[in-house]
């Protein structure tokens, strides 16, 4: 294969010269992201503010409040972690220009997601120290963050280079930690919880924003899987049985951590949600992620939330509770469940 076709370590293609495209899929993901553009301030929060402060009949239960706060606590700092991975490391090593164009788009979306949690905290009058320190004070959240930080430490080293087979393996290992585990597994139990509330017409402003974040994450995940698969295709010597087993073990561990987080977020079942159904869902999406990068599935669990497809696959229609008209776009390679 010509060096021109390398998505990393390319010494031939000028990274400033985007045409002609060598990886059309990267361009598709970029255009999908642009078509899905949104900002949190477009979403009205008055109904949420009233419900959050309501007392008595129809008010949020303590279990509902806990679930919301736990998810805000995880997502609020996780979005910053993912943005740092893009800006400080992945962009430096991915030398293909159209892939870099997508990474810039993704970095913008991560900034929007970070702004979303600022908007939610401000609207609901939440204590930002409580929410933004939960990755330190709540063990189940801290364990998830620590796991991803540990998995991605190689590419965060400013001296790291993808100049050997071993280092290319490390790069792919860390990309799996970032794209497949953080964005593809650790986010999705939270999406199921928060969007279940949206389906119950409760906290609809927060739910709508999680809905848009999910729509963005489907594209992030699709790009990440395509990036990983392309690096493996161009560097097949890295894809050893031992390396594949390491990735499988990391994904198994991520499932265990996510189930523990679900138990912590939902100590008692609410709205048809409990730890067992979340476990089934996390196992199902873990199988999907494994297959997406060419590995055998582990669990064989069914999808208990088939309605999640509606969140991504709507065209131009009113959203679920008619807060506003939204143009929904889908890409051809999304992996929402």
VEXMARLO-424764 format. One line per 5 residues: their letters; for each residue z, x, y of C-alpha. Coordinates in Angstrom, 1 decimal, decimal comma. Example, Ala and Ser with C-alpha at 12.3 -4.5 7.8 and 13.67 -1.06 7.14 Angstrom:
! residues 2
AS> 7,8:12,3:-4,5; 7,1:13,7:-1,1
***
This chain:
! residues 337
XXXXX> 0,0:0,0:0,0; -0,9:1,3:3,4; 2,0:2,4:5,6; 0,6:0,0:8,2; 1,9:-2,8:6,0
XXXXX> 5,5:-1,6:6,0; 7,9:-4,0:7,7; 10,4:-1,2:8,1; 9,8:2,5:8,5; 6,4:1,9:9,9
XXXXX> 5,1:5,0:11,7; 1,6:3,7:12,2; 1,9:0,3:14,0; 2,9:0,4:17,6; 6,0:-1,9:17,8
XXXXX> 4,7:-3,0:21,3; 1,4:-4,1:19,9; 1,8:-7,5:18,3; -1,8:-8,2:17,5; -3,2:-8,4:14,9
XXXXX> -0,4:-10,1:13,0; 0,5:-8,5:9,7; 3,1:-11,0:8,6; 2,0:-14,5:9,6; 5,2:-16,0:8,3
XXXXX> 7,2:-14,3:11,0; 5,0:-15,9:13,6; 5,4:-19,3:12,0; 9,2:-19,0:12,1; 9,0:-17,9:15,8
XXXXX> 6,9:-21,0:16,7; 9,2:-23,3:14,8; 12,2:-21,9:16,7; 10,4:-22,5:20,1; 9,5:-26,0:19,1
XXXXX> 13,2:-26,7:18,2; 14,6:-25,6:21,6; 17,7:-27,3:22,8; 20,9:-26,7:24,8; 24,4:-28,2:24,3
XXXXX> 24,6:-29,7:27,8; 21,8:-32,1:26,7; 24,3:-33,8:24,4; 26,7:-36,3:25,9; 30,3:-35,8:25,0
XXXXX> 32,1:-38,8:26,6; 32,4:-40,8:23,4; 33,9:-37,7:21,7; 36,3:-37,1:24,6; 37,6:-40,7:24,4
XXXXX> 38,0:-40,5:20,6; 39,7:-37,1:20,7; 42,4:-38,4:23,1; 42,7:-41,8:21,5; 46,1:-42,8:19,9
XXXXX> 46,8:-45,6:17,5; 44,3:-47,7:15,6; 40,8:-46,1:15,2; 42,1:-42,7:16,4; 41,2:-39,5:14,5
XXXXX> 43,6:-38,8:11,6; 45,4:-35,5:11,3; 43,2:-34,7:8,4; 40,0:-35,3:10,5; 41,4:-33,2:13,4
XXXXX> 42,2:-30,4:11,0; 38,7:-30,4:9,5; 37,1:-30,3:13,0; 39,4:-27,5:14,3; 38,9:-25,4:11,2
XXXXX> 35,1:-25,6:11,5; 35,2:-24,9:15,2; 37,4:-21,9:14,5; 35,0:-20,4:11,9; 31,7:-21,2:13,6
XXXXX> 32,8:-20,1:17,1; 33,3:-16,4:16,2; 30,8:-16,3:13,3; 27,9:-17,0:15,7; 28,9:-13,9:17,7
XXXXX> 29,1:-11,9:14,6; 25,6:-12,9:13,6; 24,2:-12,1:17,1; 25,8:-8,7:17,0; 24,0:-8,0:13,7
XXXXX> 20,6:-8,9:15,1; 20,9:-7,0:18,4; 22,8:-3,9:17,4; 21,2:-3,2:14,0; 18,6:-5,4:12,4
XXXXX> 16,2:-5,2:15,4; 16,4:-1,4:15,3; 15,3:-1,1:11,7; 12,7:-3,8:11,5; 9,7:-2,1:13,1
XXXXX> 7,1:-4,9:12,7; 6,4:-6,4:16,2; 6,0:-10,1:15,2; 9,2:-9,9:13,2; 10,9:-8,4:16,2
XXXXX> 9,6:-11,3:18,3; 11,3:-13,7:15,9; 14,6:-11,7:16,0; 14,6:-12,0:19,8; 14,2:-15,7:19,4
XXXXX> 17,0:-15,9:16,9; 19,2:-13,8:19,2; 18,7:-16,4:21,9; 19,5:-19,2:19,5; 22,8:-17,5:18,5
XXXXX> 23,6:-17,4:22,2; 23,0:-21,1:22,5; 25,2:-21,7:19,5; 28,0:-19,6:21,1; 27,6:-21,7:24,2
XXXXX> 27,8:-24,8:22,1; 31,4:-24,0:21,1; 32,3:-23,2:24,7; 30,9:-26,6:25,7; 32,9:-28,4:22,9
XXXXX> 36,1:-26,6:23,7; 35,8:-27,3:27,5; 34,8:-31,0:26,9; 37,7:-31,7:24,5; 40,3:-29,6:26,4
XXXXX> 40,9:-27,4:23,4; 43,0:-24,2:23,7; 40,4:-21,4:23,5; 43,0:-18,9:22,3; 43,8:-21,1:19,3
XXXXX> 40,1:-21,8:18,4; 38,7:-18,3:19,0; 41,6:-16,5:17,3; 41,5:-18,5:14,0; 39,4:-15,7:12,4
XXXXX> 42,7:-13,7:12,8; 45,3:-16,4:12,2; 43,9:-18,5:9,4; 43,6:-16,6:6,1; 40,7:-18,5:4,6
XXXXX> 38,6:-17,9:7,8; 39,7:-14,3:8,1; 38,7:-13,6:4,5; 35,2:-15,0:5,0; 34,7:-12,9:8,2
XXXXX> 36,2:-9,8:6,7; 33,9:-10,2:3,6; 30,8:-10,4:5,8; 31,9:-7,5:8,0; 32,5:-5,4:5,0
XXXXX> 29,1:-6,3:3,5; 27,2:-5,5:6,7; 29,0:-2,3:7,7; 26,1:0,1:6,8; 23,6:-1,3:9,2
XXXXX> 26,2:-1,5:12,0; 26,6:2,3:11,8; 24,5:3,7:14,7; 23,6:6,7:12,6; 22,3:4,7:9,7
XXXXX> 18,6:5,1:8,9; 16,4:3,4:6,3; 15,0:6,8:5,2; 15,8:6,9:1,5; 15,7:4,5:-1,5
XXXXX> 19,5:4,4:-1,4; 19,6:3,5:2,3; 16,8:0,8:1,9; 19,0:-0,7:-0,8; 22,0:-0,7:1,6
XXXXX> 19,8:-2,3:4,2; 18,7:-5,1:1,9; 22,3:-5,4:0,6; 23,5:-6,0:4,2; 20,7:-8,4:5,0
XXXXX> 21,8:-10,5:2,0; 25,3:-10,5:3,4; 24,1:-11,5:6,8; 21,3:-14,0:6,1; 22,0:-15,3:2,6
XXXXX> 25,8:-15,4:2,5; 26,9:-15,8:6,1; 24,1:-18,1:7,4; 23,0:-19,5:4,0; 26,3:-20,2:2,3
XXXXX> 29,3:-19,8:4,6; 27,8:-22,2:7,3; 26,8:-25,0:4,9; 30,1:-26,4:3,8; 31,0:-26,8:7,4
XXXXX> 27,7:-28,5:8,1; 28,4:-31,0:5,3; 31,9:-31,7:6,7; 30,8:-32,2:10,3; 27,7:-34,1:9,5
XXXXX> 29,7:-36,5:7,3; 31,6:-37,4:10,4; 28,4:-37,9:12,3; 27,3:-40,3:9,5; 30,5:-42,3:10,1
XXXXX> 29,8:-42,5:13,8; 32,8:-40,4:14,7; 32,7:-37,4:17,1; 28,9:-38,0:17,5; 28,4:-35,5:20,2
XXXXX> 29,9:-32,6:18,3; 28,1:-33,8:15,2; 24,8:-33,9:17,0; 25,3:-30,3:18,1; 26,1:-29,2:14,6
XXXXX> 22,9:-31,1:13,5; 20,8:-29,0:15,9; 22,6:-25,8:14,8; 21,7:-26,7:11,2; 18,1:-27,1:12,1
XXXXX> 18,1:-23,7:13,7; 19,9:-22,1:10,7; 17,2:-23,4:8,3; 14,7:-21,2:10,1; 17,1:-18,3:10,3
XXXXX> 17,6:-18,5:6,5; 13,9:-18,8:5,8; 13,1:-15,8:8,0; 15,9:-13,8:6,4; 14,7:-14,6:2,9
XXXXX> 11,1:-13,7:3,8; 12,3:-10,4:5,3; 14,3:-9,5:2,2; 11,5:-10,4:-0,1; 8,9:-8,5:1,9
XXXXX> 11,1:-5,3:1,9; 11,6:-5,6:-1,8; 7,9:-6,2:-2,4; 7,0:-3,1:-0,3; 9,8:-1,0:-1,9
XXXXX> 10,0:-2,2:-5,5; 12,0:0,9:-6,6; 15,1:-0,6:-4,9; 15,1:-3,7:-7,0; 17,0:-2,3:-10,0
XXXXX> 19,0:-4,3:-12,5; 22,2:-2,7:-11,1; 21,3:-3,6:-7,5; 20,5:-7,2:-8,4; 23,8:-7,5:-10,2
XXXXX> 25,6:-6,3:-7,1; 23,9:-9,0:-5,1; 24,8:-11,6:-7,7; 28,4:-10,6:-7,7; 28,6:-10,7:-3,9
XXXXX> 27,2:-14,3:-3,9; 29,7:-15,3:-6,6; 32,5:-14,0:-4,5; 31,1:-15,8:-1,4; 31,2:-19,1:-3,4
XXXXX> 34,9:-18,5:-4,3; 35,7:-17,8:-0,6; 33,9:-20,8:0,6; 35,6:-23,1:-1,9; 39,0:-21,7:-0,8
XXXXX> 38,0:-22,4:2,8; 37,1:-26,0:1,9; 40,5:-26,4:0,2; 42,1:-25,2:3,4; 40,0:-27,4:5,7
XXXXX> 40,4:-30,5:3,4; 43,8:-30,3:1,7; 43,4:-34,1:1,2; 40,2:-35,9:0,7; 38,6:-37,8:3,6
XXXXX> 35,4:-39,7:4,1; 34,4:-39,2:0,5; 34,9:-35,4:0,9; 37,2:-33,3:-1,2; 37,3:-29,8:-2,5
XXXXX> 35,5:-30,6:-5,8; 32,5:-32,2:-4,1; 32,3:-29,3:-1,6; 32,5:-26,9:-4,5; 29,6:-28,6:-6,2
XXXXX> 27,6:-28,4:-3,0; 28,3:-24,8:-2,4; 27,4:-23,9:-6,0; 24,1:-25,9:-5,6; 23,1:-24,1:-2,4
XXXXX> 24,2:-20,7:-3,9; 21,7:-21,3:-6,7; 19,0:-22,2:-4,1; 19,7:-18,9:-2,2; 19,6:-16,9:-5,4
XXXXX> 16,2:-18,4:-6,4; 14,9:-17,9:-2,9; 15,2:-14,1:-3,3; 13,9:-13,9:-6,8; 17,2:-14,1:-8,8
XXXXX> 18,3:-16,5:-11,5; 20,6:-19,4:-10,6; 24,2:-19,2:-11,8; 25,7:-22,7:-11,6; 23,3:-25,5:-12,3
XXXXX> 25,2:-27,8:-10,0; 23,6:-30,9:-8,5; 23,4:-31,6:-4,8; 26,0:-34,2:-4,0; 24,7:-34,6:-0,4
XXXXX> 21,0:-35,6:-0,7; 21,2:-37,1:2,8; 21,3:-33,6:4,3; 17,5:-33,6:4,0; 17,4:-36,3:6,7
XXXXX> 19,1:-34,0:9,2; 16,1:-31,6:9,1; 13,2:-33,6:8,0; 13,0:-36,3:10,8; 10,0:-36,3:13,1
XXXXX> 10,1:-37,8:16,6; 12,7:-40,6:16,3; 15,9:-41,7:17,8; 18,8:-39,6:16,4; 21,3:-41,4:14,2
XXXXX> 23,3:-43,1:17,0; 20,6:-43,4:19,6; 22,2:-41,0:22,1; 18,7:-39,7:23,0; 15,2:-39,2:21,7
XXXXX> 14,7:-35,9:20,0; 11,5:-34,2:18,9; 12,3:-32,9:15,4; 10,1:-30,1:14,1; 10,1:-28,6:10,6
XXXXX> 8,7:-25,4:9,3; 6,8:-25,0:6,1; 9,3:-22,7:4,5; 12,7:-24,2:5,3; 15,6:-24,2:2,8
XX> 18,0:-26,7:4,2; 20,1:-27,5:1,1
***
